[in-house]
Amino acid sequence: MVFVDVSNVVRPLDELMEISVEKLDLQFKKPSGTSRGVLYSKPSWIIRLVDSTGKSGVGEFSVIPGLSIDFIDEASYEFQIQKMLDFLRVILIHPIQYQEIIEKVNAEFRNFPSLVFGVETAILDYMNGGTGLIFKNTFAIGESEIPINGLIWMGTKAEMKNQIQEKLKLGFKTIKLKIGAIAIEDELELITELRSELNSDLITIRVDANGAFDESNVREVLKKLKLLEVHSIEQPIQAGNWELMSELCKENTIPIALDEELIGIFEKERKMDLFDLIKPQFIILKPSLHGGIIGCSEWIELAEERNIGWWMTSALESSIGLNAIAQFTANYSIEIPQGLGTGGLYTNNLPSDLVIESGYLKRSINDIES
C-alpha cells in the first residue's frame, strides 16, 4: 500500500543549490558470467540534488555495456548526462509537481531510460526527506518483505552446482539459472540432478536464455525443460522475431517471459502491438532498461489488462538503484518471486538498508516517519 500519492506533492525545488553527478565503477567480487561475456566491473553514475538546507536526493544512472540501448560509450553517455543536468536546471527554477517534472524529462529523454530512472529516484528521494525513502509503502518502512529468486550465474557445471547448493542453504524456494553459456546438455543434466532431489513443490526453477536458441533447436529445448518442470524461460530466442516468439507463446510448451524483447520500445501503441501479437505469459521489467518508473508502470498496466504476468528485476544497479526498484515493486501486490537483491556482488557498493532472509528481501529501517 502506498501512503501518499507523490504525483500530487509540490516541493520548493527552486531552492536547490546544486545538481551533481559522480561516476562509480562497481567492481565485482568475482568475475560474473553473462550472455554478453564475463563482467569484471560495471559503470554507474550517481546523481545528487542538494538544497540550501542540506537536504538531498540521490539517484543512479545504471547501464550494462552491450545491453543498454542508451549506452554506446562513456563519452557519448556523459554528454547526455550533461544535457540532462542542463535540462533539470531549467525546469527546476520554480516549484513544480513531481508528475510534471517526470513527464517533461520523459518527453525529452525517453530514449535514455537509465537517465529517466535516475532522475525519478533522485527527485522522489529529495521530496521524501533525503533518507532513501522513495515510496512510502510498507516495504519501505520495514513492515513487509518481497519474495525473490536466487540467481545462478553462468559458469562451469560444477560452479553452477555449487551456487545452487548455496542458494538452497540460504532458504531460497525459487532459483533462476542463466543458460546458453555452456553445452545445453550439461545445463539440462544440472537441472535433472536438482529435480531428482527436489520436486516442483519444493523448489521452483526458472531459466534465462538471453536469446541463446533459434528456430532450429528452441522447441526441442522447451520440451526437455517441460519434462523437468521448469516454471518459465526468459527470452528463449533473440529479440526482434515477433512471429516466431508468438508461435512459441501460443504453443506454451512452458511459459515464456519477454525481457530483451521489451528494450527500446517506449511508445504505448508499440507496447500494445507487442502484447497483442506475441501474447507472452510473462514480462520481465528493469526500470533502467524499460523506461524508468514511468515506463515500467505503463508496461505493468498494459500487461495486467491482458492477464500477462510480470516480475521486476535489476540491471546490476548499486544499492541506490536497487533500493528504488524494490520500493517501486512494493507498490504492487506481489504474487511471485521477484529478481531483486542487495548488490552483494560488488566489493565497493554503497551502504544499503536491504537485507535478504530465507529468500525474502527486506528493508532494515526503524526510524522512517510514516
N, C-alpha and C positions, 0 to 999 in steps of 0.2 A: 504493500500500500504506500502511495506517495502522499506525504503530509502537506505538501504545498505545491501549487501549480506555478513553477518558476517562470512560465511564459507571461504571467501577469505581474511579476515583481519588477519594480523600477528601482534602479540604484543610481546614485550620482556618479556615473562613470567618468564624468568630466573632471573629477578630482584626481584621476590617475596622473601620476607624475612620471612613470617610466614603464615602457614595454620593452622587454629584452629577450633575447634568445641565446642559449648556450648549447653547443654540441656536446653530446655524451656518447662515447664509443663504448658500448656494452661488450664485455669480454666473457665468453662462455667458459664455464668451469672446465668443460672438456669438449672437444670437437663434437658438433651435433650434426648428424646426417640428415639431409633433406633431399627432396626430388631435384633440387637445384644445386646439389653438391654439398660439401661439408662446410659448415659455418664455424668460424673461429671468433668472429666479432660481428656486431650489428650496430649501425649508426642510428641514433635518435637525436632530436633537438628539443630542448626544454624551453618553453615559453613562460615568462613570468610577467604578471601585471602587478604593479605596486602603486598605492596611492599615498597621499601626503601624510596619512596617519600610520603608515607602515603595513596596512592590511594588504594582503597579496592573493593572487590566484595563479595556479600552476597548471600547465597542460603539456602534452607531449606530441611532437610530430614524429611518428614512428614509421619507418619504411623497411621493406625487405628487398634489397637489390635483386633484380631479376624477376620479381613478382609484382611489386607495387607499380601500378600504372602511372603514378605521378613522379616516379624517380627514374631519371636517366643516368645522371651522375651528380656528384656533390655540388659542383659549380652551378649547374642549372637549377638544382633544387634550392640552394641557398639564395639564388636570385629570386625565386618565387617566394621564399620566406620573407625577404626584404620587401617585396611587393605587398605581401600580406600585412607586414608591420606598418607600412605607409598607409595602407587602406584602413587599418584599425585606428590609427592616429587621427584620421579624418572623421570617421563615423562616431568615435567616442568623445568628440569635443563636447557634446551636450548629453544630458541624461537620456537614456534610450532603453526601451524594453528589450529583454533578452531575445524574445522571439524575432523582433525586428532586426537585431544585430545579426542573428544567425541566418535569417532569410537573405540579408544583404551579402553576408560572407559567402553563403552557398551559391547565390546567383553569380558572384564574381569568380569564385574558386571551386566550382562544382567538380571540375576535373582533377582537383587536388584533394582527395578525401582525407588524407592524413593531416593536411593543414586545417581543414574544416573541423576535424575531431579535436585537434589540439586546442583550437580557439574555443570551441564549445566547452571543453573541460576547464580551461583557464578561467573563463568568464563565470561559469557555474560555481567553481571553487571560490572565486572572489566574492560573488554575490552571497554565498553561504558562510562567509566569515574567514575564508582562507585556511581552514583546518583539514582540507582533504575531503570535506563533505560536499559531494557533487549532487546527490539527490537525497532528500530527507525521507528515506523509506526504512523499513525495519532492519534490513540488512546493513544499511549504512550506519545505524546507531547500535549495531551489535546484538540485535534481538532476534535475528533469523539467520539461516545459512543456506548455501546454494550447493546442491549435489553436483559433483564434477567427475569427469573421467580421468583416468590415469594415462598419460601419453607415453607410448613406447616409441623411442626414436629409431630411425633406420640404423642398421648395423649388421654385423655378422649374426648368424643364427644363435650362437652362444651368447653374444652381447644382448640380443633382444630377449632371450630367455631369462637372463639374469635380471633385466629390467622388469619383466613381468612378475617374477618372484618378489622383487622389492615392492611393487605396487600392491600385490596381494597381501603382503605382510602389513602394509600401511592401511589396509582396510578398504581399498577401492573395490566397488562392485561392478564398475564399468571400466574397461580398458580400451584404448584406441591404438591400433598398430598402423604405422605407416608402412605400406607395402609397395613393391615395384623396384626396390633398390638392389635386391639380390634375386636369385632364381626363385620364381614363383613356387616351384616345387618345395623349396626349403621353407618358404613362408607358410605354405599350406601345411607342411609337416609340423611346423611350430604350433599352428592353431589346432591341429589334430591332437597333439600331445596335451595341450591345455584343455581341450574338450574332454579328453579321456579322464581327466582329473576332476573337472568342474563342468557340470551341465549348464544349460542356459538359465536355469532357475537360480543358480548360484553366482554366475558371472556373465555379464553382457559384453560381447565383443563387437567393436566397431573397427572398420578398416578404412584407411585413407590412401587411395591410389595415386592422387595427384596427376591423373591423366595418363597412367602408365600403360594402359591397354588400348587396343584398337579393334576394329571390326573383325579381324581375323581370329582373335583369341578371347575377347571380352566375355562372350556368352558362356564359354566353357569355364572360365574363371568364376563367373557368377554362380553357375550350377554347383561347383565344388564348394564355394562359400556357403551356399544354401544348405548343403548337407552337413556343414559344420555349425549350423545355427548362428551364423553371423547376423547381427542386428541390422547393419546397413553398410553401404560402401560410399565413400565420398569421391566424387569426380572420377569415375572409372575410366573415362576417355578424355582426350584433350578438349578443352573448351572450344566452342565455335561450331561443332557439328550438332546443331539442334535436332536435325532429322533422326540421326542415329540415337541420340540421347532420349528423344521422345519415344522411340521404339523400345528402348531398354526400360524406361519408366513404365510404359504400358504393359510390357511383359511381366514386370515386377517379380523377377526371379528372387531377388532380395531388394529391399527398399534402397532407393538411390538418393543421395544428398548432393545438391549442387553447391560448389564452393568457388573455384576459379571461374566457373561459368558466369558468375554474377559481376566479376570485376569489369569495370569500365561502363557499366550500364547505370546511368543516373537519371534518365528521363522516366517518369511514371508510366507513360504509354509503352515504352520499351520493356519495362519490367512486367507489365501486364501481358505483352506479347509473349515473353519468355514463359511465363507461368501457363498461359493458355495453350501454347503449343507443346511444351515439354511435359507439363503436369508432373513435376517431381514429387516424391514422397516427403522430402525434407530439403531445407536450405541451411547453409552454414554462414553465419554473419560475423564479419570482422569490421568494426567501425573504421579502422584506419585504412581499410581497402574498399569498403562498400558504402561510403558516403557519410561517415560520421554518425552521430546520434540522429540527426535529422533524416539521413538517408536510410539507415537501418530501421528506424521507426516506420518509414513508408514501406520497406520490404516486409516487415512483420505484419503491418495492417493488410497489405495485399495478400500475403500468404494465408493469414487466418481467415480472410474472406473466402478462400478457396480450400479450406481444410488441409493446408500444407503445413507440416510440422517444421520447427526450426530449433536451432540452438546457437548460442553465441560462443565465439572463441576469440583468441587474441592473435595479433600479428607480431608476436615476440616483443611486446612492449616492456618498458621498465615498470617499476612498481607504480609510477604515476598513471600511466595509461591503463594498467591492469585494475587499479583501484576504481577508475572511472567506468571501465567496461563492466565490472562486477556490479557496481551500484546501478548502472543503467539497466542491466539484465534483471536486477531485483525489482524493477518497476513492474514486471510481468509475473503472471502465475507460472512458476517453473514446474513443468511436468516431467522432463527428462534431464539427465546429467548434462552439464554444460562443459565446454572446453576451456576452462579458466584455470588460473594458478596464481602463484605469488611472485614469480620472477626469480625463483631459486636457481635458475640456470646460470646466473651471472655472478662473477666474482666482485663486481663493482656496482651492483644495483643500489638504488637509493633506499633509505629506510621505508619499511612497509608495515601497515597495520593488518595485513592479510595473513591468515594462518590456515593450514589445512589439517583437519582432524577426521580420520576414518572416512575419507572420500568426500568430505564436505568443506567448502570454503566459507570462512567466517571473517568478520572484521572485528578485531580485538580492540574495541574502543569503549571507554566508560564515561567520558566527560563531555559528550556532544549534547548540546541542548536540543531537545525535541520540540 
